[in-house]
Amino acid sequence: MASKRRQHSAEFKFRIALAAVREVNTVSELASHHDVHPTLIRKWKQQLLQDGPQVFTRTNGQAPREEEGKENELYEQIGRLKMELEWLKKKAAPFE
């Protein structure tokens, strides 16, 4: 009978990858201690090193694309408000 594949949590992967980056123990030692294949640990370590800088680029849990969308929306609103202000100035000029 085939055994079910184990699924590891993101926290577990992060802890193991961080331990691999620290290089206190070898990958083989970590693999035997946590009962995980060394290839998986190397993969998690590589993923941590590649994606690590992106963790600090996000602010308030929002992706940069979402921030750009909000920024564009605000610029559109500023443009509309400027147009309304100019229209009101033009219409109010005869009353001054």
GROMACS elastic network, one bead per residue, 0.5 to 0.9 nm:
[ bonds ]
;  ai    aj funct       b0    kb
    3     6     6  0.88994   500
    8    11     6  0.82538   500
    8    12     6  0.63325   500
    8    13     6  0.66994   500
    9    12     6  0.52326   500
    9    13     6  0.63686   500
    9    14     6  0.86473   500
   10    13     6  0.51104   500
   10    14     6  0.60734   500
   10    15     6  0.86419   500
   11    14     6  0.50694   500
   11    15     6  0.61841   500
   11    16     6  0.86733   500
   12    15     6  0.52182   500
   12    16     6  0.62510   500
   12    17     6  0.85346   500
   13    16     6  0.52597   500
   13    17     6  0.59723   500
   13    18     6  0.84110   500
   13    41     6  0.79842   500
   13    44     6  0.65292   500
   13    45     6  0.87437   500
   14    17     6  0.51097   500
   14    18     6  0.59362   500
   14    19     6  0.84923   500
   14    44     6  0.75096   500
   14    45     6  0.83318   500
   14    48     6  0.74886   500
   15    18     6  0.51518   500
   15    19     6  0.61913   500
   15    20     6  0.86637   500
   16    19     6  0.50662   500
   16    20     6  0.62174   500
   16    21     6  0.86961   500
   16    30     6  0.75352   500
   16    31     6  0.89665   500
   16    34     6  0.84462   500
   16    41     6  0.69054   500
   16    44     6  0.78650   500
   16    45     6  0.79701   500
   17    21     6  0.62014   500
   17    22     6  0.86737   500
   17    41     6  0.62526   500
   17    42     6  0.76702   500
   17    43     6  0.84859   500
   17    44     6  0.54078   500
   17    46     6  0.81515   500
   17    47     6  0.84854   500
   17    48     6  0.67058   500
   17    49     6  0.89536   500
   18    21     6  0.50153   500
   18    22     6  0.62325   500
   18    23     6  0.87216   500
   18    44     6  0.89087   500
   18    45     6  0.70402   500
   18    48     6  0.77606   500
   19    22     6  0.51310   500
   19    23     6  0.64556   500
   19    24     6  0.70650   500
   19    25     6  0.75623   500
   19    27     6  0.89096   500
   19    30     6  0.80372   500
   19    45     6  0.87497   500
   20    23     6  0.51706   500
   20    24     6  0.74732   500
   20    25     6  0.71520   500
   20    26     6  0.71191   500
   20    27     6  0.62259   500
   20    30     6  0.75851   500
   20    41     6  0.73458   500
   20    42     6  0.78126   500
   20    44     6  0.88983   500
   20    45     6  0.63747   500
   21    24     6  0.83648   500
   21    45     6  0.64782   500
   21    48     6  0.86996   500
   21    49     6  0.82552   500
   22    25     6  0.80573   500
   23    26     6  0.62375   500
   23    27     6  0.80334   500
   25    28     6  0.80952   500
   25    29     6  0.60548   500
   25    30     6  0.64834   500
   26    29     6  0.51786   500
   26    30     6  0.63250   500
   26    31     6  0.85814   500
   27    30     6  0.50926   500
   27    31     6  0.60348   500
   27    32     6  0.86596   500
   27    38     6  0.59983   500
   27    39     6  0.87668   500
   27    41     6  0.68737   500
   27    42     6  0.73894   500
   28    32     6  0.62172   500
   28    33     6  0.85228   500
   28    37     6  0.83226   500
   28    38     6  0.58915   500
   29    32     6  0.52895   500
   29    33     6  0.60621   500
   29    34     6  0.85856   500
   29    38     6  0.88181   500
   30    33     6  0.51056   500
   30    34     6  0.60398   500
   30    35     6  0.80747   500
   30    36     6  0.79337   500
   30    38     6  0.78194   500
   30    41     6  0.81255   500
   31    34     6  0.54127   500
   31    35     6  0.55054   500
   31    37     6  0.55992   500
   31    38     6  0.52738   500
   31    39     6  0.88480   500
   31    40     6  0.86759   500
   31    41     6  0.71651   500
   32    35     6  0.50155   500
   32    36     6  0.66549   500
   32    37     6  0.78587   500
   32    38     6  0.83345   500
   33    36     6  0.79924   500
   34    37     6  0.89082   500
   36    39     6  0.85148   500
   36    40     6  0.70179   500
   36    41     6  0.74086   500
   37    40     6  0.55008   500
   37    41     6  0.68264   500
   38    41     6  0.50767   500
   38    42     6  0.62748   500
   38    43     6  0.86061   500
   39    42     6  0.51202   500
   39    43     6  0.61486   500
   39    44     6  0.86465   500
   40    44     6  0.61314   500
   40    45     6  0.84968   500
   41    44     6  0.50858   500
   41    45     6  0.60250   500
   41    46     6  0.85305   500
   42    45     6  0.50240   500
   42    46     6  0.61081   500
   42    47     6  0.85454   500
   43    46     6  0.51694   500
   43    47     6  0.61563   500
   43    48     6  0.86139   500
   44    47     6  0.50281   500
   44    48     6  0.60946   500
   44    49     6  0.86268   500
   45    48     6  0.50973   500
   45    49     6  0.62462   500
   45    50     6  0.86580   500
   46    49     6  0.51580   500
   46    50     6  0.61729   500
   46    51     6  0.85446   500
   47    50     6  0.51283   500
   47    51     6  0.58787   500
   47    52     6  0.78633   500
   48    51     6  0.53166   500
   48    52     6  0.52485   500
   48    53     6  0.89109   500
   49    52     6  0.53474   500
   49    53     6  0.79247   500
   50    53     6  0.73324   500
   50    54     6  0.84676   500
   51    54     6  0.55080   500
   51    55     6  0.69934   500
   52    55     6  0.55186   500
   52    56     6  0.76438   500
   53    56     6  0.57675   500
   53    57     6  0.69118   500
   54    57     6  0.51184   500
   54    58     6  0.69624   500
   55    58     6  0.62826   500
   56    59     6  0.76277   500
   57    63     6  0.83091   500
   57    64     6  0.78657   500
   58    61     6  0.59362   500
   58    62     6  0.58297   500
   58    63     6  0.56062   500
   58    64     6  0.65208   500
   59    62     6  0.57170   500
   59    63     6  0.74138   500
   59    64     6  0.81188   500
   60    63     6  0.86977   500
   62    65     6  0.81654   500
   62    66     6  0.63829   500
   62    67     6  0.70619   500
   63    66     6  0.54484   500
   63    67     6  0.67504   500
   64    67     6  0.50722   500
   64    68     6  0.63202   500
   64    69     6  0.87681   500
   65    68     6  0.50791   500
   65    69     6  0.63221   500
   65    70     6  0.87629   500
   66    69     6  0.51000   500
   66    70     6  0.63453   500
   66    71     6  0.86159   500
   67    70     6  0.51228   500
   67    71     6  0.60855   500
   67    72     6  0.86569   500
   68    72     6  0.61693   500
   68    73     6  0.85873   500
   69    72     6  0.52006   500
   69    73     6  0.62509   500
   69    74     6  0.87182   500
   70    73     6  0.50354   500
   70    74     6  0.62254   500
   70    75     6  0.87173   500
   71    74     6  0.51487   500
   71    75     6  0.63175   500
   71    76     6  0.87444   500
   72    75     6  0.51238   500
   72    76     6  0.62896   500
   72    77     6  0.86967   500
   73    76     6  0.51601   500
   73    77     6  0.63166   500
   73    78     6  0.87623   500
   74    78     6  0.61985   500
   74    79     6  0.86486   500
   75    78     6  0.50204   500
   75    79     6  0.62492   500
   75    80     6  0.87449   500
   76    79     6  0.50911   500
   76    80     6  0.63418   500
   76    81     6  0.87145   500
   77    80     6  0.51275   500
   77    81     6  0.61972   500
   77    82     6  0.86232   500
   78    81     6  0.51325   500
   78    82     6  0.61529   500
   78    83     6  0.86646   500
   79    82     6  0.51580   500
   79    83     6  0.63000   500
   79    84     6  0.87523   500
   80    83     6  0.51407   500
   80    84     6  0.62776   500
   80    85     6  0.86603   500
   81    84     6  0.50684   500
   81    85     6  0.61200   500
   81    86     6  0.86378   500
   82    85     6  0.50724   500
   82    86     6  0.62084   500
   82    87     6  0.85967   500
   83    86     6  0.52015   500
   83    87     6  0.61869   500
   83    88     6  0.86619   500
   84    87     6  0.50404   500
   84    88     6  0.61323   500
   84    89     6  0.85915   500
   85    88     6  0.51072   500
   85    89     6  0.61366   500
   85    90     6  0.85639   500
   86    89     6  0.50799   500
   86    90     6  0.61464   500
   86    91     6  0.86613   500
   87    90     6  0.51101   500
   87    91     6  0.62263   500
   87    92     6  0.85731   500
   88    91     6  0.50867   500
   88    92     6  0.59110   500
   88    93     6  0.84842   500
   89    92     6  0.51402   500
   89    93     6  0.60614   500
   90    93     6  0.54769   500
   90    94     6  0.81724   500
   91    94     6  0.69287   500
   91    95     6  0.82923   500
   92    95     6  0.55343   500
   92    96     6  0.70055   500
   93    96     6  0.55906   500
